[in-house]
């Protein structure tokens, strides 16, 4: 899965992780819940499309991010 510098495919890929790798979810960007911000294993923040993530909490309970 590609993790990007921002919440769209227009942003460069920062990291590629494998299936079953674990990341911390920190928030999302829009009412459609398309992009979720995560903390990568190295501590950097990145973005991934939510359809590729298995989440431990409902996305609508996460923080809305404006960046």
C-alpha positions in Angstrom: 0.0 0.0 0.0 1.3 3.4 -0.9 1.4 6.0 1.9 1.6 9.5 0.5 2.7 13.0 1.6 -0.9 14.3 1.2 -4.5 13.2 0.9 -4.6 12.4 -2.8 -2.8 10.4 -5.5 -1.3 13.7 -6.7 1.1 13.6 -3.7 4.4 11.7 -3.9 4.6 8.2 -2.2 6.6 8.4 1.0 6.5 4.7 2.0 5.2 1.4 0.7 4.0 -1.0 3.4 2.9 -4.7 3.1 -0.4 -6.3 3.9 -0.9 -6.8 7.6 1.6 -4.0 8.5 0.3 -1.9 11.4 0.1 1.9 11.5 -1.5 4.3 13.9 -4.5 6.2 12.5 -4.7 9.9 13.4 -7.6 11.4 11.5 -9.3 11.9 8.1 -9.8 14.8 5.7 -13.3 14.9 4.3 -16.9 13.9 4.9 -16.5 11.0 2.4 -13.7 9.6 4.6 -11.6 8.9 1.5 -8.1 9.6 3.0 -6.8 8.8 6.4 -3.7 10.2 8.1 -1.5 7.6 9.7 1.8 7.5 11.7 4.3 5.3 9.9 6.6 2.9 11.8 9.4 5.5 11.5 7.2 8.2 13.1 6.4 10.2 10.0 2.8 11.2 9.2 1.5 10.1 5.9 -1.9 9.5 4.1 -3.6 6.4 2.7 -6.9 5.7 1.0 -9.2 4.2 3.6 -10.5 1.5 1.3 -7.2 -0.3 1.8 -7.2 -0.1 5.6 -8.7 -2.3 8.2 -9.6 0.0 11.1 -9.9 -0.7 14.8 -12.4 2.1 15.3 -15.2 3.5 13.1 -13.7 6.2 10.9 -16.5 8.7 11.9 -15.1 8.6 15.4 -11.7 9.9 14.3 -10.5 13.5 14.2 -11.3 15.6 11.2 -8.1 17.2 9.9 -8.0 20.4 7.9 -4.4 20.0 6.5 
